[in-house]
Amino acid sequence: MKNPGRTILIILFVLLLLSPLDPVPDVIPVVGWTDDLLYIVGIIYQVLQIAKNKETSVVEDCMNKSGEA
């Protein structure tokens, strides 16, 4: 994997989301839910960035192979 830091960040986001210990408790209206929402947005963003990088490398591989033929 080209960027192991991104994978570690995704794992940390998921652990924070699933953890019973919340940095901002959900009993605080709106603010408690907002931090959970930010974790979800962070996970989605990081996964999309990984997918974007993989898609680019797949396209480049296909173009390189078609140029060789």
Buried (B, 14 or more C-beta within 10 A) or exposed (E): EEEEEBEEBBEEBBEBBEEEEBEEEEEEEEEBEEBBEBBEEBBEEBEEEBEEBEEEEEEEEEEEEEEEE
